[in-house]
Amino acid sequence: MKWSEICIHSTNEAIEPISNILHETGASGVVIEDPADLTKEHETKFGEVYELNEDEYPEEGVYIKAYLPVNSFLGETVDEIKQAINNLMLYDIDLGRNQITLSEIREEEWATAWKKYYKPVKISKKTTIIPTWEEYEPVSSDELIIELDPGMAFGTGTHPTTVLSIQAIEQYIHADDLVIDVGCGSGVLSIASALLGAREVYAYDLDDVAVKSTSINSKLNNTDKFIHVSQNNLLDHIDMEADVIVSNILAEIIVRFTADAWNNLRPGGIFITSGIIQAKKQLVMDDLEKNGFRILEVNEMEDWVAIVAKKI
């Protein structure tokens, strides 16, 4: 089979919504090429190391690449992707250059080339994320290992928004907590919650691919007996009393269910939100406070923000 690589030249802000569009249109694998990765210090206290080729990166913005089968529907699929990306402007998402190019790639190249971007990464003091095909020896007895299969195109959990979310989860989740993960994606936040002692995690996503991905990854990590995965639109029709709600999703989406988050948290419960671009930080903070939350922490990494709030 022949494959076509679609490359969208866009912005950091648009990475997650465009990636979601690509997933929904049948893309098999997504690669992000951000020039900031070339200049940031990879020898961090968490030990992240990559070998990168600067010729593969744009001078500004980011490349979002995905792979589509070359068939009679390819033209229609690309048109659908273009229209869906342009519709993101309705949500005030900066698309940058918004240039889309196509190139043919051999299947054997596609099947292995994208794996070079995914290596074991220690993202916090406790947690290391590894792709399923990589061998890894823990460096300490209390190291938390999360194994992910990015074959469903949700990545390996090393995006700054995920790192910020897991660091907050490590700080605020306690043994026997009940957790809700809104927009579970690959399931990495649900898995981290379960491994850190949550007695039950309810993971919701509107995308059936995300539901399947969370189910697969929870089994890989032997957490499936603690994680209940189902298809749902945010917190619509959900009624429970959680200790912690986590959501790594767009700022514009977070503010649509802040009131529902309040209603589904016990008094004193914690709401961890991420996926927030710097320009939308105040929007989310104002909405949280309007709905009765108290802001506990605002943590930042690169252009991204995570906010921890408490129901008071």
C-alpha positions, -999 to 999 in steps of 0.1 A, spaced: 0 0 0 11 35 -7 9 63 19 7 100 17 23 122 43 2 153 51 22 182 66 4 211 82 25 242 90 8 257 120 13 269 156 18 253 190 -17 264 200 -32 244 172 -13 212 178 -39 194 198 -71 203 179 -54 196 145 -41 163 158 -76 154 169 -89 163 134 -62 140 118 -72 112 142 -109 115 133 -101 114 95 -82 81 98 -46 92 101 -22 65 113 3 82 135 10 119 142 45 135 144 51 170 158 82 189 146 87 220 168 119 240 163 119 248 201 130 212 205 163 220 188 173 248 212 159 237 246 182 219 270 174 182 268 197 172 296 171 183 322 168 170 357 145 144 343 170 132 318 152 136 284 176 132 254 169 132 217 189 132 185 173 157 161 179 169 126 174 207 123 167 204 85 134 186 93 121 216 113 104 249 103 121 282 111 89 293 129 57 276 139 55 238 139 50 209 115 21 185 123 26 154 101 3 125 97 0 95 73 -30 87 51 -35 57 27 -34 66 -10 -68 57 -23 -97 71 -44 -109 90 -13 -76 108 -5 -86 140 -22 -119 142 -3 -102 133 30 -76 161 25 -104 186 17 -123 175 49 -91 181 69 -85 215 54 -121 226 61 -120 213 97 -87 231 104 -101 263 89 -131 260 112 -108 262 142 -106 299 136 -142 301 149 -127 293 183 -101 320 180 -73 294 176 -42 309 159 -34 287 129 -3 306 119 7 300 82 -18 271 79 0 257 49 -8 221 40 14 199 17 12 163 6 41 139 -3 42 102 -10 60 79 13 68 41 11 50 19 36 82 5 50 95 40 57 62 51 74 60 19 95 93 26 113 104 62 108 79 78 132 92 55 161 125 74 162 107 103 179 95 81 209 120 71 236 116 65 273 112 99 290 113 106 327 88 134 330 88 140 367 105 128 399 83 97 400 71 90 365 87 76 334 68 70 302 80 44 278 67 32 243 59 -5 242 88 -14 219 115 2 240 133 -17 268 139 2 300 154 -6 333 140 14 363 166 36 380 149 34 414 125 10 432 98 36 436 98 48 399 64 49 383 65 33 348 38 40 323 39 20 291 20 34 261 13 22 227 11 53 204 -2 32 175 -36 48 179 -20 82 171 -23 99 206 15 101 211 36 89 241 25 113 267 55 136 267 38 168 255 42 196 280 4 196 288 6 159 298 38 165 318 22 193 337 -10 172 343 9 142 357 31 164 379 -1 179 394 -17 144 398 14 132 417 10 161 441 -28 160 447 -41 124 443 -42 103 475 -48 67 480 -84 55 475 -94 87 457 -121 86 431 -109 103 399 -127 115 367 -106 120 335 -124 142 310 -111 138 275 -89 108 283 -72 105 249 -45 78 253 -55 72 289 -22 83 303 -37 105 330 -61 78 341 -33 53 342 -11 76 363 -40 82 387 -46 45 391 -8 37 396 -7 65 423 -34 48 443 -68 60 430 -94 33 439 -115 41 408 -110 62 377 -138 71 353 -124 80 319 -145 97 293 -139 108 257 -163 116 229 -139 100 204 -143 62 201 -107 59 191 -97 75 224 -119 51 243 -103 21 226 -68 36 231 -74 41 268 -87 6 271 -57 -9 254 -32 12 274 -49 5 307 -45 -32 301 -9 -28 291 -3 -12 325 -25 -37 345 -48 -9 356 -79 -19 337 -96 -32 368 -95 3 383 -103 23 351 -138 25 337 -137 38 301 -168 50 282 -177 73 254 -193 105 267 -194 142 258 -174 160 286 -195 155 319 -229 155 303 -253 134 324 -225 124 348 -235 125 385 -210 114 411 -188 129 439 -152 127 428 -121 136 448 -102 147 417 -111 157 382 -84 159 356 -87 173 321 -60 179 295 -80 196 268 -84 230 251 -92 261 271 -123 267 251 -136 233 260 -127 235 297 -149 265 302 -178 246 288 -179 222 316 -165 240 347 -199 241 363 -204 204 357 -169 198 373 -180 217 403 -212 196 406 -192 163 403 -166 171 430 -169 166 467 -163 197 489 -126 204 489 -122 183 457 -94 192 432 -99 202 395 -66 198 375 -69 215 340 -42 215 313 -40 220 275 -42 257 280 -22 280 258 -7 311 275 -31 335 258 -61 316 272 -48 313 308 -68 342 322 -100 330 304 -98 297 323 -88 313 356 -117 337 355 -142 310 346 -130 288 375 -133 315 400 -167 325 386 -179 290 393 -167 290 429 -132 274 426 -102 287 443 -70 287 423 -42 268 441 -15 267 415 -7 279 380 22 260 365 38 267 331 60 248 306 70 263 273 38 280 259 15 258 280 -3 262 313 -19 239 339 -42 252 366 -50 234 398 -82 246 415 -101 236 446 -139 234 452 -146 256 482 
